[in-house]
Amino acid sequence: MKLAALLLCCFCAARGQSSCAAQPPFATLEVPHVAGHPALSLDPAAPPWKSAARTTIVADCSRTVEYPELRTDVRAFWTDTDLYVLFRCPYKELNLFLPAMPGGPRVKLWDRDVVEIFLGDDWENIRRYREFEIAPTGDWIDLAIDLDQPKNDLKWRSGWQTSARIDEKEKAWYAAARVPLSAVSRKPVRSGTRWRANLYRIEGLGPDSQRHFLCWQPTCVQNRDPNHVPEHFGALVFTK
């Protein structure tokens, strides 16, 4: 996505859109604990989601621009073994890989509409973290990221569960994930545990210069990939 970031920055400069400035305190989401092992549901009205933490993704990753028509609702909670996340994404038109690829990861999923979760437990080496992506079609990919390595290990799998659906009448699509805590951290997760995190949505038709790159915690960088900016991640806090 390095070329995409460069094109996007040039496009923004041409339109006179200013970059944002990432300054602490960064975004924080306190995620409540839920007992048991709830089924992964795409229904926001399902009982586990009612008490979940809620936030939104509405801001451009690199600029002082918000897209209220694309306001993406996010809910999250955790159990003793997993982190659950639900996205609701309003849309006008969808940009999809078709046909879908059920049963396995799809590389370069970020070249179409997608939501992403970046998670890391290492506050010392912040350049190592996990990336999780889901498309409206249910296509997915999970990645072990190490920015100090020339290539990522595409064979790594987290063991997560995903689900997605498109509601054409509502003009919204939903994506849900159940991420094993052990896929992100070898350390026990307790109340008060903090992970580094960011949430993203990539949306729109056409070249990357015309698509929307939205971040929960805006990364505010120019001339580089606007998503992989670990120094500007927010925080996920596990609570009970």
C-alpha positions in Angstrom: 0.0 0.0 0.0 3.0 2.3 -0.1 2.1 3.5 -3.7 -1.5 3.9 -2.6 -0.4 6.2 0.2 1.7 8.3 -2.1 -1.1 8.7 -4.6 -3.5 9.6 -1.9 -1.3 12.3 -0.5 -0.7 13.8 -3.9 -4.5 13.8 -4.6 -5.2 15.5 -1.2 -2.5 18.1 -1.8 -4.1 18.9 -5.2 -7.4 19.5 -3.5 -5.9 21.6 -0.8 -6.8 19.2 2.1 -4.5 19.5 5.1 -3.0 16.7 7.0 -3.9 16.0 10.6 -1.5 15.9 13.6 -1.4 12.8 15.8 -1.0 13.9 19.4 -1.6 12.1 22.7 -3.9 11.1 24.2 -4.7 8.6 21.5 -8.0 6.8 21.2 -8.8 4.2 23.9 -11.5 1.6 24.0 -12.4 -0.1 27.3 -13.7 -3.6 26.4 -16.0 -5.4 28.9 -15.8 -9.0 29.8 -18.6 -11.5 29.0 -18.9 -14.9 30.6 -19.0 -18.1 28.7 -18.4 -18.6 24.9 -21.1 -16.7 23.0 -21.8 -17.7 19.4 -20.4 -15.2 16.9 -23.4 -13.1 15.8 -23.9 -10.5 13.1 -27.0 -9.1 14.8 -26.2 -6.0 16.9 -29.4 -6.8 18.9 -28.0 -10.1 20.0 -27.5 -10.2 23.8 -23.6 -10.2 23.9 -23.4 -7.1 21.8 -25.9 -5.1 23.9 -23.3 -4.7 26.7 -20.3 -4.4 24.4 -18.0 -1.4 24.2 -19.0 0.9 21.3 -17.0 3.3 19.1 -17.0 4.7 15.6 -14.7 5.0 12.6 -15.4 8.2 10.8 -12.2 10.1 10.3 -9.7 10.0 7.4 -6.4 8.4 8.4 -4.2 11.2 7.2 -6.3 14.3 6.9 -8.6 16.6 8.9 -11.7 15.2 7.1 -14.6 13.2 8.4 -17.1 11.1 6.4 -20.4 11.0 8.4 -22.2 9.1 5.6 -19.6 6.3 6.1 -19.8 6.4 9.9 -18.8 2.8 10.9 -20.1 1.5 14.2 -17.8 -0.9 16.1 -18.7 -3.0 19.1 -16.3 -5.2 21.1 -16.2 -7.5 24.2 -14.0 -10.3 25.4 -14.3 -13.6 27.1 -11.6 -15.7 28.9 -10.4 -17.0 25.5 -11.4 -14.6 22.7 -11.9 -11.0 21.6 -15.2 -10.3 19.8 -15.6 -7.4 17.3 -18.6 -6.3 15.2 -18.6 -3.7 12.4 -21.6 -2.1 10.8 -20.6 -0.3 7.6 -23.1 1.9 5.6 -22.3 2.1 1.9 -23.5 3.6 -1.4 -21.7 1.2 -3.7 -19.6 -1.8 -2.9 -16.1 -2.6 -4.3 -15.7 -6.4 -4.1 -13.5 -9.3 -5.2 -15.9 -11.7 -7.0 -16.4 -14.5 -6.7 -15.7 -14.8 -3.0 -13.0 -17.3 -1.8 -14.6 -19.2 1.1 -12.4 -21.3 3.4 -9.1 -19.6 3.0 -7.2 -16.3 3.2 -7.3 -13.8 0.3 -4.1 -11.8 -0.3 -4.4 -8.1 -1.2 -7.9 -8.0 0.3 -7.1 -4.3 1.1 -7.4 -3.5 -2.6 -11.3 -3.6 -2.2 -13.8 -2.7 0.6 -12.6 -4.1 3.9 -12.5 -3.6 7.6 -9.3 -4.2 9.5 -8.2 -4.8 13.1 -4.6 -4.3 14.1 -3.6 -5.7 17.6 -0.3 -5.9 19.5 0.6 -6.6 23.1 4.3 -5.6 22.8 4.8 -2.0 24.0 8.5 -2.2 23.6 8.8 -3.5 20.0 5.8 -1.7 18.6 6.6 -2.8 15.0 5.3 -6.3 15.7 1.6 -6.9 15.7 -1.3 -8.8 14.2 -3.5 -7.7 11.3 -7.1 -9.1 10.7 -9.2 -8.2 7.7 -12.8 -9.0 6.6 -14.6 -8.1 3.4 -18.4 -7.7 2.8 -18.3 -11.1 0.9 -16.8 -12.8 4.0 -13.4 -13.0 2.4 -10.6 -12.6 5.1 -7.0 -12.6 5.8 -4.9 -12.6 9.0 -1.3 -11.6 9.1 1.6 -11.6 11.5 3.3 -8.2 10.9 6.9 -7.4 11.6 7.9 -4.1 10.0 11.6 -4.9 10.4 11.3 -7.9 8.1 11.2 -7.6 4.3 8.2 -9.9 3.9 5.4 -11.0 6.2 4.8 -14.7 6.9 1.7 -15.4 4.8 1.5 -18.9 6.3 0.7 -17.7 9.8 -2.9 -18.3 10.9 -4.6 -17.1 14.0 -7.4 -19.6 14.3 -9.9 -16.8 14.3 -13.6 -17.1 13.3 -15.2 -14.6 10.9 -18.7 -13.8 9.5 -20.1 -11.2 7.2 -23.3 -10.2 5.4 -24.6 -7.5 3.1 -28.0 -5.9 3.8 -28.9 -4.4 0.5 -32.2 -2.9 1.8 -30.5 -1.2 4.7 -27.5 -0.3 2.5 -25.0 -1.5 5.2 -22.7 -4.5 5.5 -21.7 -6.3 8.7 -18.5 -8.1 9.7 -17.8 -10.0 12.9 -14.7 -11.6 14.3 -13.8 -13.8 17.2 -10.0 -13.5 17.7 -8.3 -15.9 20.1 -6.4 -13.9 22.7 -3.5 -16.4 22.4 -3.1 -15.3 18.7 -2.1 -11.9 19.9 -0.4 -12.5 23.2 1.3 -15.3 25.1 0.7 -13.5 28.3 -2.6 -14.0 30.3 -5.2 -11.4 29.6 -6.7 -9.9 32.8 -8.8 -6.9 33.8 -6.5 -4.0 33.2 -4.5 -5.6 30.4 -3.7 -3.1 27.6 -3.1 -3.9 23.9 -2.0 -1.5 21.2 -4.7 -1.3 18.6 -6.2 0.4 15.6 -9.3 -0.1 13.6 -9.7 0.7 9.9 -12.1 0.8 7.0 -11.1 1.0 3.4 -13.9 1.9 1.1 -14.8 3.2 -2.4 -14.5 2.6 -6.1 -11.8 3.7 -8.5 -8.1 4.2 -7.9 -6.7 4.6 -4.4 -6.5 8.3 -4.8 -10.3 8.3 -4.9 -11.0 5.7 -2.2 -11.5 6.4 1.5 -9.0 5.3 4.1 -10.6 5.7 7.5 -9.0 5.1 10.9 -10.4 4.9 14.4 -7.1 6.5 15.6 -6.0 8.8 12.7 -2.3 8.1 12.0 -1.7 11.5 10.3 1.2 10.6 8.1 2.1 11.6 4.6 4.1 9.8 1.9 3.7 6.4 3.5 1.1 3.7 4.1 -1.5 5.4 6.4 -2.4 2.2 8.2 0.9 0.7 9.3 1.9 3.4 11.7 2.3 1.7 15.0 3.6 4.7 16.8 0.2 6.3 16.4 -2.0 3.3 17.4 -4.6 3.7 20.1 -5.2 1.3 23.0 -7.6 -1.5 23.8 -8.2 -1.9 27.6 -9.7 -5.2 28.9 -12.1 -4.6 31.9 -14.3 -6.6 34.2 
